[in-house]
């Protein structure tokens, strides 16, 4: 059994123990902060064109099949559960169809519905973006229309767009536009990767255990 007289200097093992305890406290504080922070959530959209207007080219596209096309957007935090078509602020957005690209500054409308888990209700959400007021309009509008999941209007070709109103809803059927009918839009969620709290905590406890064994030795 080892003894230490009053007033003697601290041992190397005790110093390690103190340092390990500080690490645990620091990590515990970090875990608490991490839990309180919002985690950005991003979504990727894959768009398939099932109809093109009668006035072409549309964004340089002259006929189908064309694409697939891609878009993505980011929210600064997860959506709240059971939302009913509520306005949501996007922190990033991009969509590209042929020769045209829309960015966050072009977004004018973004409304979402969510399920009980807070995931986007893919039967009811809309994002609309335009270059200016009526120029080169892009929109995903699941649930907002019975016959189209996404479309884009090329104002340089013809600033109008018409869609079929009966199955199989392949529209558009006239104008300078391109779009997709039922099933032509796939939404994929991806969440920013952060350290798992359990992993951090196990690391901290491991350091504390090593220091404790050294002290007892």
Steps between C-alpha positions, in 0.01 A plus 500: 500500500642839401488797734557866431591747774318830532666774300672265251471569126222351287587175324503452123206256522292750698575767243380267225184431699425871536559558131273208410224638722532836325464325164184325619348826622591674174351222290186489711456872445560454127241221488243722667574781256491259207162372605364853514630597157287470187625258237475618137301263280541477123285340234588385150240499222523281191270623222384298201340676205184331372370783283634791299309793353420563137741795481862382510779508590426528870822591686687352203300175511322411176339164578455219751646296654719756672662509840479394770533846650603584852419751773581530869412715797603537864316597817690636801323256732266201482134567429246477780266197496145512364543828315212596272634678190698758698752753361861385545816704449763330284867567568621358168337409170609409151327345199635447150306414184695510178640849456324660799587496871299638794660589834385602848452866398243385242274321751171679561291227664583203723223321688518157661281249674656242732409164647510393866878448480567848361588371152369680195159375399576424140136535415488870583784748458596771255812697406479769233792694351517757220759716331318826552121517523393279211823394333615137494276362772578172681268326741464173685143473615413159636143499621436851369391358166335174404695446183857622543778465755739757351525735204706786357400772254751645253376856447738544208308227318143580613400621848205261524454137593216249478469152650281202433214473746430130455717189563781433448559873569808520282467878425603756404308495173559854375724803552870538572529271797614162625376295793435168666184313587423258781814328632734731308653652814710311754586671831800376701584637845857533624600635841827673590733258677586586860691299765271257679459595867542137608836477322628818662385388843665157468826669398487725805427212737784302343747778577373520854537124545858497373596779737330325790685172439830683487425674828416171675810339357 
